[in-house]
Amino acid sequence: MKEEKIIKPANGYLMLFIALALFIGGILISIKFENPVYLMATLAGFISFFGFILVNPNTSKVVLLFGKYVGTIKSNGLFWANPLYKKRKISLRASNFDSERLKVNDKLGNPIMISTILVWRVTNTYNAAFDVDNYENFVRVQTDAAVRKLASMYPYDNFADEGHTEDITLRSSVNEVSEALEKEIEERLAIAGIEVLEARIGYLAYAQEIASAMLKRQQATAIVAARHKIVEGAVSMVEMAIEELGKKQIVDLDDERKAAMVSNLMVILCGDKEASPVLNTGTLSH
């Protein structure tokens, strides 16, 4: 693979003075001596105007001579080179790319909508100009391919009820997923001499056809988790209450009364609504 070659042509301001001198001087001398031969100098000055190359900050010019790569000009300013050179401009500035929202399947097969935001720039002008057909279109296509691959590698979210306990998910593991996405895109764009500055997920959601069902599922999972915590705490409180009653000998409870007490306390502690107190004016047996 041919490497990038940095060149610096002649000073453009000096050549501009020479070109103007030839162009104007040839005309004046031809008029003075009434000899058209001196117009050759004017023609040379006119042709030399095609050799000027203007390079703006953070841009470059790839130079070709009859299809042969001569080099790349990365210095800023006005330069002059062979008028037969063909110049191609390639920007070295950082560029943003916001991909379209793609519909893909995650690791569990759920359809999701995902897009990515990519910040990139050209570092090797030879690769960008000659190793790919259109490097900007190459960035778009390869980014979409990398996003599709990434989405199939991780689940959208964890579902403990089905035994899926992945450490990395698209929704919660933002840093890990961004690093994996950046690495994947960088490997794909290396052939075009492009450096990836940042890659992250810009949009992530379930596809429309399952979004409502998945929302209900997430709500149900949250409710079950909350109930599990409530029951766990309620059992500890009931155990502590019975133990303290026995230690202080406040009341002597047999197994049947303990069961009734446990039932009442669990209903009170785990219920959604406040319990209505009932006063017992008789014995515990009634």
N, C-alpha and C positions, 0 to 999 in steps of 0.2 A: 504493500500500500504506500503510495507516495505521500510524503509529509508536506505540511504547510511551509512555504518559504516566504519570509518577510523581506521585502525590498523597499528601498527609499529612492525614488527617481530624482532627477535634477530639480533645482530650485525653480519654482514656477514664476516667481516675480522677475528673475533675471531673464528667463526665456521670453516672458511677456514683452519686456523692453526690446529684446533682439527681434522678436516677431514683428512688432510695430515698426521698428526701424527698417526692416526689410520691406515690409508692405508699403509704408509711406515713402521711404527713400527710393524704391524702385519706380514708383509713379512719378516722383519729382524729377529724378534723373532722366527718365524716358522723355518727359516733356521738355526738359532743358536741352538735351542733346538730340531730340527728335529721332530717337532710335528705340524701336520696340524690343530690342534684345534685353534691355534692362528690366523689362516687365517680368523676366524670369525670377528676379529677386522678389517682386511683388507676389508672384505665384508661390514661391517658397515660403514667404511670410504667411500667405493665406493657408497653405497646407499645414504649417506648424501650429496654427490655432487649434487643430483637431487633436493635438497632443497634450493639451492641458487637462489636468485631473484635479478636481476639488474633492477633498475628503473632510467631511464634517466630524465633530466629536462623536466618539462611540459608534462610528461606522467604518467600513473598510471597502476597498475596491480590489476585486480579483482580476488580474490582468492576464489576457490570453493573446498569443500571436499565432494566427492561422491554426487555431485549435490546440496549440501547445500551451501548457500552463507555465507562465513566466514567474509569477509570484503574487503576493498579496501586500497591498499598501495599507498599513494600520495607523501611520502617523497622520496627524491633522494638519491641514494647510493646503496650499496651492502647489502642485507639482507639474512637471512636464516630462513626457516619455514619448516613445515612438508613436507617431500619429496612426500607425497601422494597428496598434494595440486595441483589443476589444476589452472594454471595462464592464464589470458586473458589480453592482452594489450589494453588499451584505451588511445588515445591521448587527452591531455587537451589543446593543442595549438589551436590558432585561425585558422580557415580554410576558404578559399574562394570557392565560388560556383558560376559559371557563367552559368545560365540556357540556354537551347536552345531557339531559337526564335520561339515563339508560335503564331499560327494564331488564333485569337479570335475575337469576336464582341464586340464593345464598347457599351455604354449605348444607343446610337442612332441606333445600329444595323450595323454600318460600320465595315467591316473586317479590322483588323489591325495586324501588326506584333510587338510582344513585348517580351522582355527578361528582366531578373533581375540579379543583382549582390548581393550576400548574403555573409556576414561575420558572422561566427558562431563558437561556441565552446561548448564542453561538460562540464557541471557543476555538474551533478549528474550521477555518473558512474553506479549506480544500475539501474536507469531508462534506461540509454542508452544500458546497457548490457542485461536486462531481460524484460523490458516492451515493446520493439519493436524487430522485428526479425533482422533487419539490419539497424542500426541508420543512416548510411551514405546514403543508398538508401531511407530511410524514409525522410531524409532532401530534397532529390531531388524531390521525388513525391509530398510531401506536399507543397514545394515551387512553383512547377508548378500549383498546384491546387489553391494556394493563388493568384497567378498572374492572372489566368483565372477569378477568382471571382472579383478581383480588377478592371480588365479591363471592366467588365460588369457593374460596379457601376458608372463609370464616362465617359463622352464623350471625344473623342480625342481632340476636339476643339469646341469653341463657334461658332454658326451660327446665328447671329442676324436677318438675313433675314427670318428665319423660326421660330423665336420666342424662340430659344433655348439660354438662357442666364444663363448658369450654372456658379456658382461662382468658382467651382473647375473643372479643366480639366486635362487630362493626360499630355498634352503638356506644358501648362503654369504654373500649380501649382505643381512645382517639390517638394517643401518641404512638402506640405500637402499630396501629393500622397505617398511620401516616408514614412511618419509617419504612414499612414494608412496601407501601405504594411508591414512595420515592425511589427506593432501590430498584423496584421492578421497572419503573419508567426509565430510570437512568441507564439500566442495562440495554433497554430497547433503543434508546436515542443515542447511545455511544457511537454507533456506526455513522451517524450524521454529524458528529463533532459538536454535540449539544450538551450543555451542562444543566442539570436540574437544580435549581436553587431552593425550591419548595414545592411540595405536593401534599395536598390534604383533601379530604372529602368535603365538598361544598354543600351537598344535599343528600339526605338519607331518609327514606321512609318506606313503609310497606306499600306494595302496589294497591291500587284503588279497590280491586276486587276482594282483597282479604284484609284491608285496613281496619274495617269495623269489627270483624271477628277477632283479629289480633288485639285490638284495644280491649275488648271484653275479656279476652284471655289474660292480658296483663293485669286488668283490674281484679279478676278472680284469683290470680296468683298472689297479688298483694293482700287481698282479703284473707286468703288461707294462711299466709305468713303471719298476719296480724292476729288471727284467731289462735294460731299455734303459740304465739308469745303470750297471749292472754291466758290460755289454759295452763300453760307452764307456770305462770305466776300465781294463778288461782290455786293450783295443787299445792304449791309451796306455802301459800297463806293458810289453806285449810289444815295442812299437816302441822304447821306451827301453832294454829289455834287449838287443835286437839291436844297437842303435846303440852302447851301451857296450862290448859284446863286440868289435865291429869297431874301436872307437877304441883299446882297450887291447891288441888283437891277442892275446887269450887263446886263441881258436880260430878257424880259418879255415873258414867255413861256405859251402858252395855253395848254389844255389837249392833243391835237394832237401832238404838238411839244414835250411835255414832254414824251409821249409814244414813239416817234421816238428816242428821246435822250436816254431813258431807254433801248430801243432795241439795239441801237448802242453800248452803254457802256457795256451791258451784253455780247454782242458778243465779244467785245474786251477783257473783263476781264476773260471770261470763255473759250475762244477759246484755242486750242492747239498750234496754230501758231500765229506769230506776225501779227497784222493787218496792211494792206497797207493804208496809209493816202490818202484821196481824198480831194482836195481843192475845195471849193464851191465859185465861183466868183460871183454868183448871190445873190439872197435873200434866206432866210431860207425856203421860200415856194416852191423853185424850186431845 
